Amino acid sequence: MSRSLSTVAKIAIFSQETAEVFLLLLTIAHPNLSPPIRVVNNQQDITSGGDTYTAFPFEITLPDEKEESIPWMRLAIDNVDKQIVQAMRSLTSPPTITLTVVLASQPDTVEVSFTGFVLRDVTHNALVVEGSLMLEDVLNEAYSQHSFTPNLYAGLFV
């Protein structure tokens, strides 16, 4: 799967040395979270697309891009102020996660975006909140409430 990047990002990637910094913007959204939790893996807050992302340490394992498998990511957020744990405990269903990659020099230009993930299997301890980010498994969903059998769909078996 090809991705189109900005010219500045391409120059940064192909340069032997660069001053450009790629930032990961993480948005945790849920109907019970107003506003959504927005964090950036940076040492200072950043504004992108009109939204402010709070500097907050986290790690993400990016998905592979194999066509035959459903992408998933692993998220680990530092549990430095208990804000994330309290938010996760208040939710009755999994939140949706958006991960966006931007350059610090042009935070309004989205280089790559991963959307539609849900946070599942959340665990936490005194140091970290972890969970799996998965897309809804639509490939294994039942298509019809009925099976296509001769007694229900006789015309298919003529």
N, C-alpha and C positions, 0 to 999 in steps of 0.2 A: 504494500500500500504506500503510495507516494504522498508526500506532504509538501505543501508550498510554504516556504519561509520567506520572510522579508529579506531584502538585499543586505541590510545591516546584520541580520542573524547569519546569513550565508557567509558573509565576509568574516564574521567572528569565528564561525566553525572551521573555516578553511585556513585561517591565519595561524602562523606558528605561535604567535603571542597576541593576546588581545586584552583590552581593558573592559570589554563587555562582560556583563554578569547576567546569567539566566536565572530568573526567579520563578519559584513554584507558588501559585496562588491557589489556596484551597478554600472552597465554599461548602459548608455543611448546612443544608436547608431541610426544613420540615415545617408543616403547617403550625406546629406548636412553638417553633422558634421564630421569634420576631424581634429584631431582624435576624437573618441567618448569621451563623458564625463564619467570619472571613479572616483567614490567617495567611501569612506569607513567611516562607523560610528565609528570613532576612534579619538583620540586626536593627532595622528601623522600619516603621510603618510605611506603606506605599499606597497611592491612590491609582486605581486602574478602572477605566470605564465608569468613573463617577463613584465607585465604591471604595471605601477605605479598608485595607487589609492590615491587620495588626501583626506586628513582628512576634512570631511564636515558633519555637523549634519543633519541627516534625520531619519524619523520614517517610519516603514512599518507595515501594518497589513497583516500577512501571510494568505494564502488561507486555507480553510478547504479541506479535501480530500474525499469528498463525490463523489461517482461514478456518481450519477444522475445529478450533477450540474457542470457547467463550472466554474473553479477556477478563482477568481479575488482577487486582493490585492489593498490596499489603500496606496498611497505614499504621504508623506509630507516632503518636503525638505526645510530647513531654507533658507530664502531669504537674506543671509548676505552680498553678494557682487554683486547681480543682474546678475551674470553670467548665471544662470539657466533660468531666465526670458528672457534674451536676446536670448539665444539659442532656447527656446520654441517659441518665436515670429518669429524667422527666418525660422521655418519649415512649409512646406506646407502640410505635411501628418504626421500622428502620428509616433513617434520614437519607436523603439523596446527596451525593457528593459530586462536585465539579472540580476538576484539577486543570488549571490553565498555566501555560508557560509563557512568560513575557521576558523582555530584556529590561534591565533596570533603566537604561537610557531612553526607552520608549515603552512605558508600561501600558499604554492604551492600544498597542498593537499586539494582538494575540498571535503567538507563533504556533502553538499547538494547544488543543483543548480536548480533554477527556470528559464526556458528560454521560449522564444516565446511570451512574453507578449508585448502588445502595450499600450502606455500611452494615455489615452483618458480623456475627460472632465477636462482639465487643467484649474485651476483657480489660482489666485495669489493675494496677498496683500503685504503690506510693510514687513510682517514677514515671510510668508511661501508661497511656491508653492505646490499646491496639485493636485492630479489626480488619476484616477482609472487605475489600471493595469489589463487588460483583455486579455485572449486568443481570437484569432479569433473564432467566433461562427460557426464552421464547421458543428455542429449538425443540425442547422436550415437552411443550405444552400440548394438551389434547386439542385437536383442531375442531372437532365436532363432538357434540355430546353423544352422538350415536356412532356405532361401528358400521362400516359399510358391509352388511351381510345380505345374502340373498332374500331373506324374509323381510328386511326393511327396504332394500333398494333392488328390487327384482330386475329392473331395466338395465342395471349395470352388468348383469350376469347372463344376458341373452345371447 
